[in-house]
Amino acid sequence: MLRRLSLPEHGAVELLVGVALIVLPFVLGFGPAALLASMAAGAVIAGLGLREGLPISAHMATDALASAALLAAAVALAAAGESIAAGVLAAAGAGELALGMATRWTRRV
């Protein structure tokens, strides 16, 4: 797979995903637990997108951890009957994994 996205583009996509995870619970009417999970994940992902100067290895590890946490939260919400919220978080987790694979993890100097 070609790694085409630069780090600033990666950050911009993370910012958009984070904001979407903060807004979507209100638009789609998530329950309290799903609202909390989605908003917390959105804040973390948006923060990663805005963060500059984080070592690349730390950012890669944090992206992998965020993906795993999103997918785990999706499973938990699906088990609790929050199928729409589970789908949103699963899509965000899969998207975060795909974003990491599509990113060129080098800084230009």
N, C-alpha and C positions, 0 to 999 in steps of 0.2 A: 504494500500500500504506500502510495506517495504521501509524504508529510508536507502538506501545503500551507497550513495555517501558521502564521508567525505568532510569537508570544503575545503581542498586543491584540491581535485578532482573537486569540484564545481567550484573553481577558475580557474582551468585549462580549463574546458569546456567553461566558460565565456570568457576566453582569446581567445580560438579558434573561438568562435562565433563572438567576436568583430573583430578579424582580418579578418574573412570571410566577415563581413559586410563592411569592409573597402575596400577589394579587389574586391568583386563581382560586384560593379557598373561599374568598368572598363572592366571586363571580359564580362559582359552581356549588356553593352552599355546603362546604365540608362540615362535618361534625367537629366538636371541640378538640378531640385528640388529633384528628387529621389536620385541623387548622393549625394547631401548635407545631406538629411535626413539619408541615409544609413551610410555615413561616420561619421556623428555626433553620431548616435546611436552606431556604432561600437567602437568609441573612448570611449564613456561612459562605455559600457559593458566591453571592454578590461581593462579599468581602474579599474572597480569593481573587475575583476578577479585578478588583480595584487595587489590590496589593502589588506594589513594585518593590524590587530589591530582595524578594524571597528567593533563596537559592533554588535553582531549577529542580534539583533532586527532592527538596522539601515540597515544592509545588506538585511534582509528579506523585509523590507519596500521599499528599493531602487529597489530590484528585481521586486517587484509587480508594482511599478511605471514605471519601464523600460518596463515591459510587456505591460502595458496599453498604454504607449506612442507608442510602436512599432505597436500595433494593431490599434491605432487611426491613425497613419501615413499610415498604409496599406490601411485603408478605404479612407483616403484623396487622396492617390496616385491612387487608383483604380478609384475614381471619376474623377481624372484628366487624365485618360487614360493610366497610367503607370502600366499595369497589371502584368508584370514580376516583377517589383520592389515591387509592392503591395504583390505579392505572397511571395517574399523573406522576406519582413519585417513581414508579417503575420506568416510565418513559424518560424522566429526568436522569435517573441512574444510568440507564442504557445510553442516553445521549452524552452524559459526562464521560463514560468509557470510550465512546466513539470519538468524542472531542480530543481526548488524550491521545488516541491512536492517530488522529489526523493532524496533530500539532508537530511542527518542527521545533524540537526542544533545544534550540541554540539561541544565544543572544548575539546580536550583531554589534560590533564595536566600531 
